[in-house]
Amino acid sequence: MAMAYKMATEGMNVKEECQRWFMEMKWKKVHRFVVYKIDERSRAVLVDKVGGPGEGYEELVAALPTDDCRYAVFDFDFVTVDNCQKSKIFFIAWSPTASRIRAKILYATSKQGLRRVLDGVHYEVQATDSSEMGYDVIRGRAHRARG
């Protein structure tokens, strides 16, 4: 536990690839999502999985482990009531109930370091199980937004 706290307070190194994959998703629309993980050995946030343009929300949920924490960003496309095509980027802090306490602390305290380099996230969702980040939750948050 002391090591997780020490790593968190000293800060995680966010690898350049984390921002690069995010920007490609945001601007080029070549990815639907990016999943990030913390490598405790190298004390760095790394890219764990990238969802291709044909992959959707179900594939993102399937990419998240049931027993370990992750961060993810998802580019959610939808049509407004005015029939306008919109896109909102969600940051998901995934901390399942079955994950280790050490991992939960590490991810919770390291989140802002990653968020700082992901410029353009519209919403954040924190989830401990899939019901807290269900498709209806994401869609509801995006549709409540105006603009």
Salt bridges, closest charged atoms under 4 A:
GLU10 OE1 - ARG43 NH2 2.78
GLU16 OE1 - ARG20 NH1 2.94
GLU24 OE1 - HIS31 NE2 2.94
GLU40 OE2 - ARG100 NH2 2.84
GLU40 OE1 - ARG102 NE 2.78
ASP48 OD1 - LYS37 NZ 3.97
ASP48 OD2 - ARG70 NE 2.97
GLU55 OE1 - LYS49 NZ 3.81
ASP68 OD2 - ARG70 NH1 3.13
ASP75 OD2 - LYS29 NZ 2.76
GLU124 OE2 - LYS111 NZ 2.59
GLU124 OE1 - ARG115 NH1 2.41
ASP136 OD1 - ARG139 NH2 3.08
